[in-house]
Amino acid sequence: MASERILELLRRPASPDEHEEIRELWKSHSKAEDNRDLAGLVSTLTEDCVYTVAGTGARWEGHEGAVRFYTELLTAFPDIHFELDYIVIGPQGVCEEAMVTATHEGRWLDHEPTGEKLSWRNAIFFPWDPVARKFKGEMVYTDLAFPA
């Protein structure tokens, strides 16, 4: 049986205006990331946003946490590039899938830099806050595997 939270998400009404608002905010977020504009990124997020990387236990909270997440990611992979492969936008938020390429030049999570050019697939969910009209963070799912 679905939880109350899931039922609330499933029952969210879809409107063309909100769809456009979510899409435009996602575009602003993506452009800010491409431009390494942390202030622009943070402006698309709720103050209580949360960033997670599935399977790692890694978690960053609030605007300060989002800045740390991006600073750590862009330091570890300064040439990171996302090639969007799939996207779904709805009243619950945005889900995207992309092929990612980057050179591992700095520490990421518990992994020391290898200097290698890496390629992996990411799926990222940006949950939408319909009251704040911003994203509540990102949930990152990745097949990036580091050698043991």
N, C-alpha and C positions, 0 to 999 in steps of 0.2 A: 504494500500500500504506500502511496506517495505521502511524503511529509507535508506539513502545512506550508513550509517554505517553497517546496516544489510546486504545490498546488497554486500558491500565489504567483509564482513565475509563469506557470502555464495559463493562468487566467488573465494575465496582463493584456489589456486591449492593444491592438496594433492600430496605429494611425499613420497616414502618409506623412504628416508634418513631423511627428516624432521620429519616424524612420529617417527622414531627411536630416533632422537635427543630430541624431546618433551618427549617421554616415559622415556628416560634415565635421563633427568633433573627432571621429576616428581619423579622418584625413588630416586634420590639424595636428593630432597626436603623432601620426606617422611622419608628417613633414618635419615636425620639431625633432623627432628622433633622428631622421636623416641628416638634419642640420646641426645635430648635437646641441640643441637648444633646450637645456634643462628647465629653464623658467617656462618655456612654451609647453613642455611635456607636463609639468606640474599643474599648469593652468587648466588642463583637461581632466584633472583628478579631484575626487572628494578629499577633504582634509583627513579623513580616517581611512584612506585607501590602504590596500594590502597587496603586496607582491609576493608570489610564491613560485617556487620551481618544484614541480611534482617529484616525489620520490627522494628528495634531498633533505627535507626538513628546513630548508632555507626559507626565511620569511623576513620581509621588510615592511614596516608599518608607518603610515602617515606620509606627509610630504617629505619630511626628512629622510624617511626610509626609502621613498621612491628615488630621491636624489642619490642616496647611497647605492641603491640597486643599479641605476644607470651609470654612475661613476665607476663602480666596480666592473660592470659589463663592458663599458667602453674603454676602460683601461686594459682589461684582459684581452679584448678583441677590438683594437682601434679601427680596423678596416672592415668591421662587420657589415654585411650586406644581406638584406632580406629580399628574396625573390618571391613575391606573393603568388601562391598557387591556387588558393581557394579562400572564399570569404562568405560568411553568413551574417546578416544584420537583422535584428528583430528587437522587440520591446524589452528583451532580457539583456541585450548588449550585442557585442560583436565577437565572432569567433573567426580566426584566420588561421590558415596553414601556409607555411612558407618554407622554401629551401633557404638555408642560411650558409653563407661562406664567410670565413674569417681566419686570420692568423692569430694563434694563441700566444700572445706576447706578455701577458701578465697573469697573476694568480686569479683563478675563478673558482669560487666556492672552496673546496679543499684541494684543488689541483694546481700544482706549480706549472708555470709556462713551459711549453714544449718548443715554441718557435715554429710549429707546423701549421701549414694551411689546412684548415678543417672544413668539412662540409657535413651538414646535418639537417634534419627536418624538425621544425617546431610547429606546434599548435598553441595558440594563445587565445584565451578567453578574457575579454574585457567586460566585466559585469556593469550594467547600466544602473545608475541610481535615478529613478524617475522624479524624485523630489529635488535633489541637488542639480540634476541635468548634467551630470558628469559621470566619468567612469570611476568605479570603486577599486581600481587597481588592475592587476593582471595575474592570471593563473597560467603559468608556462608549463607546457608538456613537451618534452624533447627526446629525441633518440640519440643525442650526443653522448657517446661513451668514451671515457678516458681509460687508458691502460691501467690495470691494477698494479 
